[in-house]
Amino acid sequence: MTLGETFQLGPKAVHRMGFGVMQLPGPGVIGPPRDHDEAIAVLRRAVELGVDHIDTAQFYGPNVANELIREALYPYPAELALVSKVGARRDGTGAWLHAQAPADLRAGVEENLKTLGVDQVDVVNLRLLDDPEVALEDQLEAMIDMRTQGLIGGIGLSNVTAEHLATARGVTDIVCVQNAFNVVDRASEPVLETCRTEGIAFVPFFPLGSAFGGDHNDVLETPAVVAGAARLGVTVAQLALAWLLDRWSNVLLIPGTSSVAHLEENLAAAEIKLDNDARAELEGIGSAN
């Protein structure tokens, strides 16, 4: 299996098909996995197949995802890029809460270092939440300080607007952006295009729709995607992922799963070649929305 070309992600060049661990903890991204041994097997199989970009967060679990990564993969291959995020935390009920003060950001990075067992996280994304409690500039200052101290290799952003990106790039180098994006939901296309022209990696979350429902959840039921997949002899998920790789050269994918079989199916999307008919059909979805 080949995972496509590489693209620069902070200090490392990674294959454009990676793996996100959000689905490895228990329901609601809280607590231990349903099947611990399968979770470990998924991580090890991903690396066996060439995955060198793993996306995580300390607040997945909390700590569960990072601890699984360490158990499965430590000592880490030299080429493996570990990417995490800060700016949020979980309470006892699993609610997502702000953790944006400089002290919170540092605590989040330090917890990632501890649970992953590393001296530096290759890239840390600053996750912005609605109704921010701390100015973006102040959050970036804290991130820059940690990069200067060697705790993180590169600074990324998550859940940001074009204005956020412009502000951040006026202050420091940004190595990647993680926003919701898929063949149906293209609201972040202006951000993606800025990243493309500036050579910044764009990492879509919800590339197949959200596991939590809501506005990002209808990719796999979209008629044009279903029909195109049937014509090409691939799964609907594979076509939706392949389109993202085909359409933008700076897109890095991190589809997640807790199943080895599903992992292998997702990674195989990197080998799918779209024809002009498929490109036109899928591009038309964006025009219709």
ABEGO torsion letter per residue (X at the ends): XBAEBBBBBEABBBBABBBBAAAABBBGGBEBBABAAAAAAAAAAAAAAGBABBBBBAABOBGAAAAAAAAAAOBBBAABBBBBBBGBBBBAAGBBBBBABAAAAAAAAAAAAAAAGBABBABBBBBBBBGBABBAAAAAAAAAAAAAAGABABBBBBGBBAAAAAAAAAABBBABBBBBBBAABAAAAAAAAAAAAAGBBBBBBGAAEBAAEEAAAAAAABAAAAAAAAAAGBBAAAAAAAAAAAABAABBBBBBBABAAAAAAAAAAAABBBBAAAAAAAAAAAAAX
